[in-house]
Amino acid sequence: MTSPRPVAVLLSGLCLQAVVWSADPPPQFTPEGVVRGPGAARRLVPGTNVSIYGSYLGSRSSGCAATPGGLYAGNPCDTQVLIGDKAAILLFVSPKQINFKVPLDVPPSDAVDLRVVYRGQVSIPLKMQVGPERVTISVNQPAYAGMPVWLKVELPFEYGAIHYPYILGLAGFGCNEVEVRKDGDSLPLKPGSEQMPSSVAFVGNICGSSGIASRPDIVGRLPLHVLYDFGTPGQYEIRYTLRSEPFGALQPTGFKTRSEWTPFEILP
């Protein structure tokens, strides 16, 4: 008489394999999938809302809608977003999207792990910076003497993006002030490149951006060569300042944000 035990063992093994095969992979997302506003989040700013787009982020059932208070307690849909060892405040959870709020008490860091945990499965950690946003600048390299030189400016989220050209003309950078120095000495502006003629009166946008006329490929960029002469190769430094009134206005103004002095090179 045949023992039923081998058949039971075989069926158990098949069932176990079916469970393993049907399990979802761990949550998956890329740096481009961590979004704040219209683009990828450069850093996690405490108190702000961020979205993660990816795969297997939550249950395949209908997404978890926000509660009346807009916040989730615990682990909604068996999901967590961890910033280091701190759990983020979840606003919405679905298989392909999570909206969350960065806790105010997350300490500043240059490299903290951002992870999504779903039913015990953990995504590959993504290293991110945590803290207030700062303006960063860089000159398109390589840059050559006597040739066009472009500056890239990444502003904090609340200030939007630079949209060049400006109503005041090619040399009118609006509220964007750019200083350049070489060997510690400030470079003079090109003759005729004054950015704020005294006879101009503003109506509308005081910073002077024409906005919609800006080409998509130069959003966030300013042409330094219309203000300064880079005819001499060598090492230079540059600093960007966003002012509350156009640079060169009769009344001096404070600034909203400012970059550090940043070195760059002009090649022969």
C-alpha positions as CSV (number, residue, x, y, z in Angstrom):
1,M,0.0,0.0,0.0
2,T,1.4,3.4,-1.1
3,S,2.1,5.9,1.7
4,P,0.4,9.3,1.2
5,R,3.3,11.1,2.8
6,P,5.4,11.7,-0.3
7,V,2.4,13.1,-2.1
8,A,1.6,15.5,0.8
9,V,5.3,16.6,0.9
10,L,5.2,17.2,-2.9
11,L,2.0,19.3,-2.7
12,S,3.4,21.3,0.2
13,G,6.6,22.0,-1.8
14,L,4.5,23.1,-4.8
15,C,2.4,25.4,-2.7
16,L,5.5,27.0,-1.1
17,Q,7.0,27.5,-4.6
18,A,3.8,29.2,-5.8
19,V,3.8,31.6,-2.8
20,V,7.5,32.5,-3.6
21,W,6.8,32.9,-7.3
22,S,3.8,35.1,-6.7
23,A,5.5,37.4,-4.2
24,D,6.2,40.9,-5.5
25,P,9.8,42.1,-5.8
26,P,11.1,44.6,-3.2
27,P,10.1,48.3,-3.8
28,Q,12.0,49.9,-6.6
29,F,12.6,53.6,-7.5
30,T,15.4,55.7,-8.9
31,P,16.8,59.1,-8.0
32,E,14.7,60.7,-10.8
33,G,11.6,59.1,-9.1
34,V,12.0,61.2,-6.0
35,V,10.2,64.4,-6.9
36,R,9.4,67.7,-5.4
37,G,7.3,70.0,-7.5
38,P,8.0,69.8,-11.3
39,G,11.4,68.0,-11.0
40,A,13.6,65.6,-9.1
41,A,14.2,66.5,-5.5
42,R,17.8,67.6,-5.0
43,R,17.6,67.1,-1.2
44,L,15.0,66.3,1.5
45,V,13.9,69.6,3.2
46,P,12.3,69.1,6.6
47,G,8.6,70.0,6.6
48,T,8.1,69.7,2.8
49,N,6.1,67.2,0.7
50,V,7.8,64.8,-1.6
51,S,6.7,62.1,-3.9
52,I,8.3,58.8,-4.8
53,Y,7.4,57.1,-8.2
54,G,8.5,53.6,-8.8
55,S,7.3,50.0,-8.7
56,Y,6.0,47.6,-6.0
57,L,5.8,50.5,-3.5
58,G,2.5,49.4,-2.0
59,S,-0.4,47.0,-2.2
60,R,-1.9,46.2,-5.6
61,S,-5.3,46.9,-4.2
62,S,-6.8,50.4,-4.6
63,G,-4.5,53.1,-3.3
64,C,-4.7,54.4,0.2
65,A,-6.4,57.8,0.1
66,A,-5.5,60.4,2.6
67,T,-7.3,60.6,5.9
68,P,-9.4,63.7,6.7
69,G,-6.4,65.1,8.6
70,G,-4.2,64.4,5.6
71,L,-1.8,62.2,7.6
72,Y,-1.3,58.5,8.2
73,A,-0.5,57.0,11.6
74,G,1.3,53.7,11.7
75,N,2.1,51.8,8.5
76,P,-0.7,52.4,5.9
77,C,-1.0,49.6,3.3
78,D,1.9,47.8,5.2
79,T,4.2,50.6,3.8
80,Q,6.9,52.8,5.4
81,V,9.2,55.4,4.1
82,L,12.4,55.7,6.1
83,I,14.8,58.6,6.1
84,G,17.7,57.2,8.0
85,D,16.0,55.7,11.0
86,K,13.1,58.1,11.0
87,A,9.7,57.2,9.5
88,A,8.2,59.8,7.2
89,I,4.6,61.0,7.4
90,L,2.7,59.2,4.6
91,L,0.0,61.1,2.7
92,F,-0.8,58.6,-0.1
93,V,0.3,55.1,-0.9
94,S,-0.2,53.1,-4.1
95,P,1.9,50.5,-6.0
96,K,3.6,53.2,-8.2
97,Q,3.4,56.3,-6.1
98,I,3.9,57.4,-2.5
99,N,3.4,61.0,-1.2
100,F,5.1,61.8,2.1
101,K,6.1,64.7,4.4
102,V,9.6,65.0,5.6
103,P,9.6,65.1,9.4
104,L,10.7,68.4,10.9
105,D,13.1,66.6,13.3
106,V,15.2,64.8,10.6
107,P,18.7,66.0,11.3
108,P,20.8,67.6,8.5
109,S,23.0,65.2,6.6
110,D,25.1,65.0,3.5
111,A,24.2,61.3,2.9
112,V,21.2,59.7,4.5
113,D,19.5,56.5,3.3
114,L,16.0,56.9,1.8
115,R,14.2,53.6,1.8
116,V,10.7,52.2,1.1
117,V,9.6,49.2,3.1
118,Y,6.6,47.1,2.0
119,R,5.5,44.1,3.9
120,G,9.0,43.6,5.2
121,Q,10.7,44.0,1.8
122,V,13.1,46.9,1.6
123,S,14.2,48.9,-1.4
124,I,17.8,49.6,-2.3
125,P,18.8,52.6,-0.2
126,L,19.1,55.9,-2.0
127,K,21.7,58.3,-0.6
128,M,20.2,61.8,-0.3
129,Q,21.1,65.1,1.4
130,V,18.8,66.5,4.2
131,G,18.5,70.1,5.2
132,P,17.6,73.5,3.8
133,E,18.1,74.1,0.1
134,R,20.9,76.3,-1.0
135,V,21.6,78.0,-4.3
136,T,24.3,76.2,-6.3
137,I,26.1,77.4,-9.4
138,S,28.4,76.0,-12.1
139,V,30.0,77.2,-15.3
140,N,29.5,75.0,-18.3
141,Q,32.9,73.4,-19.0
142,P,35.0,73.5,-21.0
143,A,34.9,77.3,-21.4
144,Y,37.2,79.0,-23.8
145,A,38.6,82.6,-24.0
146,G,36.6,84.8,-26.4
147,M,33.8,82.2,-26.7
148,P,30.3,82.1,-25.0
149,V,30.4,81.3,-21.3
150,W,27.2,80.1,-19.6
151,L,26.4,79.9,-15.9
152,K,24.0,77.3,-14.6
153,V,22.0,78.3,-11.5
154,E,20.0,75.9,-9.3
155,L,17.8,77.9,-7.0
156,P,16.0,76.7,-3.9
157,F,12.5,75.3,-4.7
158,E,10.6,78.3,-3.3
159,Y,12.3,80.7,-5.8
160,G,11.5,78.7,-8.9
161,A,13.9,78.8,-11.9
162,I,15.7,81.5,-13.9
163,H,13.9,82.3,-17.2
164,Y,16.2,84.2,-19.6
165,P,16.0,86.4,-21.6
166,Y,14.7,89.5,-19.8
167,I,12.7,92.5,-20.9
168,L,15.6,94.8,-20.5
169,G,17.6,93.1,-23.2
170,L,20.4,90.6,-23.6
171,A,22.4,92.1,-20.7
172,G,19.4,92.6,-18.5
173,F,19.6,89.8,-15.9
174,G,16.7,91.2,-13.8
175,C,17.1,90.4,-10.1
176,N,20.0,88.0,-10.9
177,E,23.4,89.6,-9.9
178,V,26.5,87.8,-11.1
179,E,30.0,88.9,-9.8
180,V,33.2,87.6,-11.4
181,R,36.7,88.1,-10.1
182,K,40.2,87.0,-11.3
183,D,43.2,86.8,-8.9
184,G,41.1,88.5,-6.3
185,D,40.1,91.5,-8.4
186,S,36.6,92.1,-9.6
187,L,36.0,92.0,-13.4
188,P,34.4,95.2,-14.7
189,L,31.2,95.0,-16.6
190,K,31.4,95.5,-20.4
191,P,30.7,99.0,-21.5
192,G,27.0,99.5,-22.2
193,S,25.9,96.4,-20.2
194,E,24.3,98.3,-17.3
195,Q,21.4,96.1,-16.2
196,M,19.1,98.7,-14.8
197,P,19.0,102.1,-16.7
198,S,17.8,104.9,-14.4
199,S,15.2,105.9,-17.0
200,V,13.4,102.5,-16.8
201,A,10.1,102.2,-14.8
202,F,8.7,98.7,-14.1
203,V,5.1,97.7,-14.6
204,G,4.3,94.1,-13.7
205,N,7.2,91.7,-12.9
206,I,9.8,93.8,-11.1
207,C,12.5,91.4,-11.9
208,G,11.9,91.9,-15.6
209,S,11.7,88.3,-16.8
210,S,9.8,87.7,-20.0
211,G,9.3,84.2,-18.8
212,I,7.4,82.5,-21.7
213,A,10.0,83.7,-24.2
214,S,12.7,81.6,-22.6
215,R,13.9,78.6,-24.6
216,P,13.6,75.3,-22.6
217,D,17.3,74.5,-23.2
218,I,18.5,77.6,-21.4
219,V,16.1,77.7,-18.4
220,G,18.2,78.1,-15.3
221,R,21.2,79.5,-17.3
222,L,22.6,82.9,-17.8
223,P,25.1,84.1,-20.6
224,L,28.1,85.5,-18.7
225,H,29.8,86.7,-21.9
226,V,27.2,89.5,-22.4
227,L,28.4,91.1,-19.2
228,Y,32.0,90.2,-18.9
229,D,35.1,89.9,-21.2
230,F,36.7,86.5,-20.8
231,G,39.5,87.1,-23.3
232,T,42.2,86.0,-20.9
233,P,42.6,82.3,-20.0
234,G,43.1,81.3,-16.4
235,Q,41.3,80.7,-13.1
236,Y,38.3,82.8,-12.2
237,E,35.7,82.9,-9.4
238,I,32.0,83.6,-9.6
239,R,29.2,84.4,-7.1
240,Y,25.5,84.6,-7.8
241,T,23.0,86.7,-5.8
242,L,19.2,86.7,-6.2
243,R,18.0,90.2,-5.2
244,S,14.5,91.4,-4.4
245,E,14.9,94.2,-7.0
246,P,16.8,94.3,-10.3
247,F,20.6,94.5,-10.0
248,G,21.7,98.1,-10.6
249,A,18.5,99.7,-9.2
250,L,19.0,103.2,-7.7
251,Q,18.2,102.0,-4.2
252,P,20.4,99.2,-2.8
253,T,18.5,96.1,-1.8
254,G,19.2,93.0,0.3
255,F,19.3,89.6,-1.2
256,K,17.1,86.5,-1.0
257,T,19.7,83.9,-1.5
258,R,23.4,83.8,-2.5
259,S,25.9,81.2,-3.7
260,E,29.4,80.7,-2.4
261,W,32.3,82.0,-4.5
262,T,32.8,79.2,-7.0
263,P,36.0,78.6,-9.1
264,F,36.0,77.9,-12.8
265,E,38.6,77.9,-15.6
266,I,38.8,79.7,-18.9
267,L,40.9,77.7,-21.4
268,P,43.0,79.2,-24.3
